[in-house]
Amino acid sequence: MEDNLNYELIGIRIRERRIKANLTQEKIAEKIGASTRYISKIETSETKMSLNCLVAIANALETTTDHLLMDNVAASTPQLIGEFETILDDCTSEEIYLIAELAKTLKKGVRAKNLKSFE
């Protein structure tokens, strides 16, 4: 089975979350029972981690694996459109308008954040 995970983005997200939580690599390593060098290699995508390690890091950072993996989750466009249709199914015209405006704003914010992550 081919490994399609983007370890660079996972490492960036781990590092960002660790810094936001005001934790050092040493502290995360201590919490999960690993070496500081190993945490450094994960953050710089020099090494791949096991699923158990990913879960331990997520727990140590008080986040979810979904957050750390979000760039790696593949969902088909028709499936996502179906989810939006279900969400909007019982909405009034005004609610649909407001949701659309929020989606536009969110899209701009996500794109701006993604650009800053790669600067």
Buried (B, 14 or more C-beta within 10 A) or exposed (E): EEEEBEBEBBBBBBBEBBEEEEBEBEBBBBBBEBEBEBBBBBBEBEBEBEEEBBBBBBEBBEBEBEEBBEBEEEEEEEEEEEEEEEEEEEEEEEEEEEBEEEEEEEEEEEEEEEEEEEE
